[in-house]
Amino acid sequence: MPENFKNFIAGEWVAPRTGAYFENRNPADWNDVIGCFPRSGPEDVARAVESAKRGFAQWSRTPAPLRGEVLHRVGDLLVQRKEQIAEAMTREMGKVLAETRGDVQEGIDTAHYAHTEGRRLFGRTVPSELRNKWAMSFRRPIGVAGLITPFNFPMAIPTWKMFPALLCGNAVIFKPAEDVPHTAHLLVEILLEAGLPPEVVQLLHGEGSVIGKAMVEHPDVPVISFTGSTETGSIIGTTCGRMHKRLSLEMGGKNAMIVMDDADLDLALDGVLWGAFGTTGQRCTATSRLVVHERVYDRFVKMVCDRADALRLGPGLDPKTEVGPVINEDARKKVDYYVGVGRDEGAQVLIGGKVATGKGLERGWFYRPTVLGGVKAGMRVEQEEIFGPVLSVIKVGSLDEAVRVNNGVKYGLSSSLYTRDVNGAFRAMAELDNGITYVNAPTIGAEAHLPFGGVKQTGNGHREGGWEVYDFYSETKVIYVDFSGKLQRAQIDTEGQ
């Protein structure tokens, strides 16, 4: 019988009040049941919020450098258990071990970076306009932060949200995606072992439409951070706007890699293969559009198809595997649906375009890496996020046209340009309408000490990672100390004072 896992609420591992559970299965082998996890309800959310409020009262009074030391210990434990966690993550999420090791490494980097920020929660001192008066600001924690995370980076994205929130002195309620609950369980175990006070973190498993909704709507959760679809983010944004909550949204992408006629095509080939088919295309930063100059279009597209068609599919735990499964049956159906849409719109399926079959693939959600040629700007496969191993190729005649194609979608997360022309590269840095632009590198690959996020319908202006995220999880408080011994009236009439 598979193990029944529990929520972590009020400092204890507890069964859901609903008494209901769901199965967590390996997407590479549907017969492999990892465990059964709580299908929690609103009552579980209410208990978690009350506990988190108690945790906040304790943790917010802990000096920030000491909070940072706890997170450093978390990072050290992640280092010790990197391989164990990577294997568990591959089993429940599907991507290859090299990628899940990198996922854990992002958590390690984020923990150690957060530790240093415990001594860098800077405020400002400024001169007062009045005599014998001191003016300053400082950062203070907000309260309970509700964190809703996706399946594709089961360790990295939760740590991007959780570690800055904790470093700033907030308590957190963590709602992981239903497809990857086990990695979340392992992360919370490590937090507790590192010495985080138990009521500072709550782990709630279940459906986003039930417990995610209840958390977003709870009046005592003033901060929400969500990574997922633009459609769900819009619903959350409506609620948070009405309730005056602080909200960070990280949503969809339709990222383009531009290859100019002077590019190093071998370098660009390696980049597009990793960008389009790494994580089986299930990244918000995935290279889902390839924009190629007409002078090298035929040659480069053939290079891409030859290499992509030879990629080895299989379970991510197999060291020979290069591309794992998509996350579940619905995801595979969505990918196949969009390939059909592309055909109907006039695109040509150059390779792939079908469910993958063969030995070792029978019980998993595998789909062949797919390249669609002849795609025109405005086609649905060029505009809409597919979230799978599908690459749409668009031919252009100039950098100006490439920039227009890149910018002509509702998303604005990541972009990439391969060129040897330094002038063109610097033009593109300014003109590509994205939160991130890579030059001579693919559209994926964030670093923990830099802000991450996008524009337009990719986000709502906040950033994860780097120094900016610490502003999101803290409030600015301004202090005035008047030691003049008399009433001084700022911004009224200071003449003679």
C-alpha positions as semicolon CSV with decimal commas, in nm:
position;residue;x (nm);y (nm);z (nm)
1;M;0,000;0,000;0,000
2;P;0,131;0,350;-0,081
3;E;0,219;0,575;0,212
4;N;-0,033;0,834;0,331
5;F;0,144;1,167;0,372
6;K;0,016;1,452;0,588
7;N;-0,014;1,828;0,600
8;F;0,205;2,027;0,837
9;I;-0,019;2,254;1,045
10;A;0,027;2,408;1,390
11;G;0,365;2,243;1,436
12;E;0,244;1,889;1,366
13;W;0,209;1,647;1,076
14;V;-0,167;1,602;1,060
15;A;-0,429;1,434;0,842
16;P;-0,669;1,661;0,652
17;R;-0,997;1,743;0,820
18;T;-1,168;1,625;0,501
19;G;-1,029;1,271;0,540
20;A;-0,970;1,268;0,163
21;Y;-0,649;1,193;-0,031
22;F;-0,520;1,192;-0,387
23;E;-0,256;0,975;-0,552
24;N;0,081;1,106;-0,664
25;R;0,205;0,900;-0,961
26;N;0,524;0,892;-1,165
27;P;0,457;1,055;-1,505
28;A;0,712;0,823;-1,668
29;D;0,540;0,512;-1,526
30;W;0,178;0,555;-1,428
31;N;0,185;0,228;-1,232
32;D;0,439;0,376;-0,989
33;V;0,245;0,536;-0,700
34;I;0,471;0,760;-0,491
35;G;0,216;0,816;-0,218
36;C;-0,124;0,951;-0,123
37;F;-0,146;1,317;-0,020
38;P;-0,416;1,517;0,159
39;R;-0,703;1,661;-0,038
40;S;-0,742;1,943;0,211
41;G;-1,036;2,176;0,258
42;P;-1,112;2,528;0,386
43;E;-1,109;2,412;0,749
44;D;-0,746;2,305;0,708
45;V;-0,667;2,648;0,564
46;A;-0,830;2,821;0,860
47;R;-0,622;2,616;1,108
48;A;-0,306;2,689;0,912
49;V;-0,371;3,063;0,913
50;E;-0,426;3,073;1,289
51;S;-0,103;2,881;1,345
52;A;0,090;3,100;1,101
53;K;-0,024;3,411;1,289
54;R;0,128;3,269;1,606
55;G;0,443;3,178;1,415
56;F;0,466;3,530;1,277
57;A;0,445;3,683;1,622
58;Q;0,750;3,480;1,726
59;W;0,956;3,489;1,405
60;S;0,911;3,860;1,330
61;R;1,084;3,942;1,660
62;T;1,386;3,726;1,569
63;P;1,675;3,941;1,442
64;A;1,713;3,919;1,066
65;P;2,075;3,794;1,080
66;L;1,959;3,503;1,298
67;R;1,678;3,430;1,053
68;G;1,946;3,423;0,784
69;E;2,151;3,169;0,979
70;V;1,854;2,930;0,983
71;L;1,827;2,960;0,606
72;H;2,200;2,898;0,568
73;R;2,153;2,569;0,756
74;V;1,867;2,488;0,517
75;G;2,106;2,540;0,227
76;D;2,367;2,315;0,386
77;L;2,110;2,038;0,435
78;L;2,006;2,072;0,072
79;V;2,370;2,028;-0,026
80;Q;2,392;1,708;0,180
81;R;2,070;1,564;0,032
82;K;2,097;1,698;-0,320
83;E;2,105;1,360;-0,492
84;Q;1,828;1,209;-0,279
85;I;1,598;1,506;-0,343
86;A;1,683;1,514;-0,716
87;E;1,591;1,146;-0,753
88;A;1,264;1,196;-0,566
89;M;1,185;1,501;-0,779
90;T;1,254;1,319;-1,106
91;R;1,031;1,035;-0,996
92;E;0,731;1,261;-0,936
93;M;0,792;1,536;-1,195
94;G;0,963;1,351;-1,480
95;K;1,250;1,573;-1,590
96;V;1,596;1,420;-1,616
97;L;1,831;1,398;-1,318
98;A;2,070;1,659;-1,453
99;E;1,781;1,906;-1,442
100;T;1,647;1,811;-1,099
101;R;1,998;1,840;-0,959
102;G;1,999;2,192;-1,101
103;D;1,657;2,251;-0,944
104;V;1,798;2,164;-0,601
105;Q;2,105;2,379;-0,670
106;E;1,879;2,679;-0,725
107;G;1,734;2,615;-0,379
108;I;2,085;2,596;-0,234
109;D;2,192;2,920;-0,403
110;T;1,872;3,095;-0,292
111;A;1,920;2,982;0,070
112;H;2,279;3,100;0,089
113;Y;2,195;3,427;-0,084
114;A;1,905;3,483;0,158
115;H;2,144;3,430;0,449
116;T;2,356;3,726;0,335
117;E;2,048;3,948;0,294
118;G;1,981;3,903;0,666
119;R;2,254;4,163;0,719
120;R;2,144;4,379;0,426
121;L;1,778;4,469;0,486
122;F;1,878;4,828;0,431
123;G;1,674;5,130;0,522
124;R;1,779;5,488;0,455
125;T;1,868;5,787;0,663
126;V;1,810;6,124;0,501
127;P;1,858;6,482;0,616
128;S;1,550;6,639;0,767
129;E;1,435;6,976;0,640
130;L;1,407;7,088;1,004
131;R;1,670;7,150;1,266
132;N;1,738;6,894;1,538
133;K;1,529;6,628;1,371
134;W;1,625;6,279;1,249
135;A;1,458;6,108;0,950
136;M;1,498;5,745;0,849
137;S;1,324;5,437;0,706
138;F;1,358;5,067;0,775
139;R;1,211;4,742;0,647
140;R;0,976;4,534;0,859
141;P;0,783;4,210;0,796
142;I;0,421;4,210;0,685
143;G;0,252;3,898;0,827
144;V;0,139;3,569;0,677
145;A;0,242;3,501;0,316
146;G;0,047;3,251;0,107
147;L;0,266;3,080;-0,153
148;I;0,112;2,893;-0,448
149;T;0,368;2,714;-0,666
150;P;0,365;2,515;-0,994
151;F;0,486;2,166;-1,084
152;N;0,776;2,238;-1,316
153;F;1,035;2,350;-1,058
154;P;0,927;2,168;-0,741
155;M;1,222;2,294;-0,533
156;A;1,349;2,608;-0,704
157;I;1,027;2,809;-0,726
158;P;0,908;2,735;-0,369
159;T;1,248;2,844;-0,237
160;W;1,244;3,160;-0,452
161;K;0,926;3,258;-0,270
162;M;0,972;3,105;0,073
163;F;1,329;3,197;0,166
164;P;1,294;3,574;0,104
165;A;0,956;3,574;0,281
166;L;1,109;3,400;0,583
167;L;1,424;3,612;0,583
168;C;1,206;3,925;0,599
169;G;1,033;3,785;0,909
170;N;0,703;3,660;0,766
171;A;0,534;3,328;0,834
172;V;0,440;3,124;0,526
173;I;0,165;2,890;0,413
174;F;0,294;2,673;0,129
175;K;0,052;2,521;-0,124
176;P;0,249;2,316;-0,381
177;A;0,110;2,189;-0,711
178;E;-0,084;1,865;-0,682
179;D;0,159;1,693;-0,921
180;V;0,467;1,746;-0,699
181;P;0,367;1,718;-0,333
182;H;0,653;1,491;-0,226
183;T;0,931;1,739;-0,300
184;A;0,738;1,997;-0,096
185;H;0,718;1,751;0,194
186;L;1,096;1,697;0,181
187;L;1,159;2,074;0,178
188;V;0,948;2,134;0,487
189;E;1,122;1,849;0,671
190;I;1,454;2,023;0,601
191;L;1,325;2,362;0,719
192;L;1,222;2,210;1,050
193;E;1,550;2,021;1,090
194;A;1,740;2,346;1,027
195;G;1,568;2,503;1,327
196;L;1,281;2,703;1,180
197;P;1,018;2,744;1,454
198;P;0,742;2,497;1,362
199;E;0,452;2,742;1,339
200;V;0,641;2,968;1,098
201;V;0,575;2,727;0,809
202;Q;0,252;2,549;0,718
203;L;0,227;2,292;0,436
204;L;-0,113;2,238;0,277
205;H;-0,173;1,984;0,001
206;G;-0,476;1,982;-0,223
207;E;-0,653;2,146;-0,514
208;G;-0,581;2,504;-0,601
209;S;-0,948;2,567;-0,674
210;V;-1,029;2,471;-0,312
211;I;-0,745;2,552;-0,073
212;G;-0,563;2,799;-0,295
213;K;-0,890;2,989;-0,329
214;A;-0,957;2,974;0,045
215;M;-0,608;3,105;0,121
216;V;-0,635;3,391;-0,129
217;E;-0,973;3,489;0,015
218;H;-0,868;3,468;0,381
219;P;-0,854;3,817;0,537
220;D;-0,555;3,727;0,758
221;V;-0,325;3,638;0,467
222;P;-0,211;3,983;0,348
223;V;0,054;3,862;0,102
224;I;0,005;3,622;-0,191
225;S;0,269;3,499;-0,434
226;F;0,149;3,288;-0,727
227;T;0,326;3,120;-1,016
228;G;0,103;2,959;-1,279
229;S;-0,126;3,039;-1,568
230;T;-0,225;3,390;-1,670
231;E;-0,592;3,292;-1,648
232;T;-0,565;3,179;-1,285
233;G;-0,346;3,479;-1,202
234;S;-0,617;3,712;-1,330
235;I;-0,872;3,554;-1,095
236;I;-0,633;3,582;-0,800
237;G;-0,556;3,941;-0,896
238;T;-0,924;4,034;-0,887
239;T;-0,963;3,896;-0,535
240;C;-0,643;4,051;-0,404
241;G;-0,730;4,387;-0,556
242;R;-1,071;4,385;-0,389
243;M;-0,917;4,286;-0,054
244;H;-0,617;4,523;-0,082
245;K;-0,360;4,243;-0,059
246;R;-0,001;4,256;-0,173
247;L;0,030;4,023;-0,473
248;S;0,315;3,893;-0,687
249;L;0,218;3,713;-1,008
250;E;0,456;3,512;-1,225
251;M;0,259;3,374;-1,519
252;G;0,290;3,264;-1,880
253;G;0,548;3,311;-2,152
254;K;0,581;3,275;-2,527
255;N;0,951;3,326;-2,554
256;A;1,136;3,383;-2,880
257;M;1,493;3,303;-2,971
258;I;1,615;3,516;-3,262
259;V;1,891;3,378;-3,486
260;M;2,043;3,634;-3,719
261;D;2,235;3,554;-4,038
262;D;2,569;3,633;-3,872
263;A;2,509;3,405;-3,572
264;D;2,728;3,113;-3,466
265;L;2,479;2,848;-3,580
266;D;2,638;2,563;-3,385
267;L;2,612;2,766;-3,065
268;A;2,255;2,865;-3,150
269;L;2,168;2,500;-3,216
270;D;2,278;2,394;-2,871
271;G;2,082;2,685;-2,727
272;V;1,754;2,614;-2,900
273;L;1,762;2,244;-2,820
274;W;1,811;2,318;-2,450
275;G;1,567;2,608;-2,452
276;A;1,287;2,429;-2,640
277;F;1,313;2,071;-2,515
278;G;1,477;2,098;-2,173
279;T;1,218;2,018;-1,904
280;T;1,018;1,880;-2,201
281;G;0,927;2,238;-2,286
282;Q;0,746;2,283;-1,954
283;R;0,905;2,610;-1,847
284;C;0,760;2,959;-1,843
285;T;1,093;3,059;-2,002
286;A;1,098;2,778;-2,262
287;T;1,200;2,869;-2,616
288;S;0,864;2,813;-2,782
289;R;0,930;3,038;-3,085
290;L;1,238;3,028;-3,308
291;V;1,272;3,342;-3,520
292;V;1,530;3,286;-3,797
293;H;1,674;3,521;-4,057
294;E;1,577;3,416;-4,408
295;R;1,940;3,384;-4,522
296;V;2,008;3,097;-4,279
297;Y;1,652;2,969;-4,233
298;D;1,666;2,650;-4,438
299;R;2,010;2,549;-4,316
300;F;1,941;2,619;-3,950
301;V;1,596;2,461;-3,941
302;K;1,742;2,141;-4,089
303;M;2,012;2,143;-3,820
304;V;1,746;2,180;-3,550
305;C;1,524;1,904;-3,690
306;D;1,813;1,658;-3,731
307;R;1,928;1,702;-3,372
308;A;1,582;1,725;-3,213
309;D;1,459;1,413;-3,391
310;A;1,750;1,218;-3,242
311;L;1,684;1,317;-2,880
312;R;1,641;1,011;-2,659
313;L;1,310;0,992;-2,471
314;G;1,262;0,792;-2,155
315;P;1,233;0,798;-1,776
316;G;1,432;1,079;-1,622
317;L;1,609;0,842;-1,384
318;D;1,772;0,667;-1,680
319;P;2,112;0,838;-1,736
320;K;2,074;0,794;-2,114
321;T;1,748;0,990;-2,126
322;E;1,757;1,341;-2,274
323;V;1,384;1,424;-2,269
324;G;1,137;1,298;-2,010
325;P;0,756;1,289;-2,012
326;V;0,515;1,576;-1,979
327;I;0,359;1,599;-1,636
328;N;0,025;1,422;-1,689
329;E;-0,233;1,302;-1,940
330;D;-0,410;1,638;-1,970
331;A;-0,079;1,807;-2,051
332;R;-0,011;1,559;-2,330
333;K;-0,361;1,606;-2,470
334;K;-0,305;1,983;-2,471
335;V;0,024;1,947;-2,662
336;D;-0,136;1,719;-2,920
337;Y;-0,431;1,957;-2,954
338;Y;-0,201;2,249;-3,036
339;V;-0,011;2,047;-3,294
340;G;-0,349;1,991;-3,462
341;V;-0,422;2,362;-3,441
342;G;-0,090;2,433;-3,611
343;R;-0,170;2,193;-3,894
344;D;-0,510;2,353;-3,940
345;E;-0,350;2,698;-3,956
346;G;-0,112;2,589;-4,232
347;A;0,205;2,510;-4,038
348;Q;0,408;2,203;-4,140
349;V;0,502;1,937;-3,886
350;L;0,870;1,896;-3,971
351;I;0,941;1,638;-3,700
352;G;0,741;1,485;-3,415
353;G;0,380;1,584;-3,384
354;K;0,268;1,264;-3,216
355;V;0,260;1,064;-2,896
356;A;0,589;0,884;-2,841
357;T;0,577;0,504;-2,843
358;G;0,832;0,232;-2,793
359;K;0,996;0,025;-2,526
360;G;0,996;0,194;-2,187
361;L;0,745;0,459;-2,295
362;E;0,422;0,260;-2,272
363;R;0,314;0,371;-1,923
364;G;0,429;0,734;-1,935
365;W;0,306;1,063;-2,079
366;F;0,566;1,095;-2,354
367;Y;0,539;1,317;-2,662
368;R;0,785;1,346;-2,948
369;P;0,986;1,670;-2,968
370;T;0,805;1,867;-3,236
371;V;0,914;2,138;-3,479
372;L;0,651;2,335;-3,670
373;G;0,777;2,508;-3,985
374;G;0,609;2,775;-4,194
375;V;0,458;2,943;-3,888
376;K;0,338;3,299;-3,944
377;A;0,309;3,577;-3,689
378;G;-0,042;3,576;-3,548
379;M;-0,104;3,201;-3,571
380;R;-0,231;3,051;-3,247
381;V;0,075;2,828;-3,216
382;E;0,284;3,145;-3,239
383;Q;0,072;3,337;-2,987
384;E;-0,050;3,092;-2,720
385;E;0,147;2,911;-2,453
386;I;0,158;2,535;-2,519
387;F;0,383;2,426;-2,229
388;G;0,527;2,122;-2,399
389;P;0,797;2,012;-2,646
390;V;0,671;2,214;-2,943
391;L;0,885;2,471;-3,127
392;S;0,726;2,710;-3,378
393;V;0,966;2,850;-3,641
394;I;0,910;3,191;-3,801
395;K;1,114;3,333;-4,092
396;V;1,210;3,703;-4,090
397;G;1,409;3,932;-4,314
398;S;1,569;4,171;-4,064
399;L;1,634;4,241;-3,698
400;D;1,357;4,501;-3,701
401;E;1,108;4,237;-3,816
402;A;1,241;3,991;-3,558
403;V;1,187;4,244;-3,280
404;R;0,830;4,307;-3,400
405;V;0,759;3,932;-3,398
406;N;0,909;3,895;-3,052
407;N;0,701;4,182;-2,915
408;G;0,379;4,082;-3,091
409;V;0,245;3,852;-2,819
410;K;0,063;3,921;-2,492
411;Y;0,348;3,779;-2,285
412;G;0,684;3,935;-2,207
413;L;0,902;3,708;-1,997
414;S;1,221;3,607;-2,177
415;S;1,390;3,661;-2,513
416;S;1,714;3,562;-2,680
417;L;1,928;3,692;-2,965
418;Y;2,214;3,511;-3,140
419;T;2,435;3,749;-3,336
420;R;2,794;3,866;-3,373
421;D;2,679;4,225;-3,431
422;V;2,738;4,419;-3,108
423;N;2,533;4,714;-3,233
424;G;2,236;4,489;-3,308
425;A;2,272;4,321;-2,970
426;F;2,257;4,650;-2,782
427;R;1,960;4,766;-2,989
428;A;1,779;4,445;-2,905
429;M;1,850;4,482;-2,534
430;A;1,650;4,805;-2,539
431;E;1,379;4,712;-2,790
432;L;1,286;4,353;-2,700
433;D;0,981;4,393;-2,475
434;N;1,066;4,135;-2,208
435;G;1,175;4,122;-1,848
436;I;1,481;3,916;-1,946
437;T;1,696;3,915;-2,260
438;Y;1,985;3,680;-2,329
439;V;2,251;3,748;-2,591
440;N;2,408;3,435;-2,744
441;A;2,236;3,213;-2,488
442;P;1,889;3,050;-2,479
443;T;1,581;3,194;-2,311
444;I;1,625;2,989;-1,993
445;G;1,870;3,000;-1,702
446;A;1,799;3,237;-1,411
447;E;2,061;3,322;-1,150
448;A;1,955;3,348;-0,785
449;H;2,106;3,691;-0,719
450;L;1,925;3,866;-1,006
451;P;1,557;3,965;-1,034
452;F;1,337;3,731;-1,237
453;G;1,007;3,817;-1,402
454;G;0,833;3,963;-1,702
455;V;0,612;4,235;-1,843
456;K;0,264;4,252;-1,999
457;Q;0,053;3,945;-1,912
458;T;0,352;3,754;-1,775
459;G;0,340;3,937;-1,441
460;N;0,220;4,234;-1,242
461;G;0,545;4,424;-1,202
462;H;0,706;4,243;-0,910
463;R;1,017;4,028;-0,943
464;E;1,131;3,705;-0,784
465;G;1,496;3,649;-0,696
466;G;1,770;3,900;-0,642
467;W;1,739;4,203;-0,419
468;E;1,398;4,319;-0,542
469;V;1,204;4,029;-0,394
470;Y;1,301;4,140;-0,042
471;D;1,115;4,464;-0,100
472;F;0,805;4,266;-0,194
473;Y;0,805;4,066;0,130
474;S;0,866;4,364;0,358
475;E;0,710;4,701;0,434
476;T;0,882;5,036;0,451
477;K;0,832;5,220;0,776
478;V;0,944;5,583;0,812
479;I;1,059;5,722;1,147
480;Y;1,096;6,086;1,249
481;V;1,272;6,176;1,576
482;D;1,239;6,540;1,676
483;F;1,483;6,634;1,954
484;S;1,441;7,012;1,921
485;G;1,221;7,036;2,229
486;K;0,955;7,238;2,047
487;L;0,680;7,192;1,789
488;Q;0,820;7,207;1,437
489;R;0,579;7,203;1,144
490;A;0,721;7,038;0,833
491;Q;0,596;7,156;0,493
492;I;0,390;7,438;0,640
493;D;0,614;7,734;0,709
494;T;0,972;7,673;0,811
495;E;1,080;8,038;0,792
496;G;1,250;8,144;1,107
497;Q;1,269;7,795;1,256
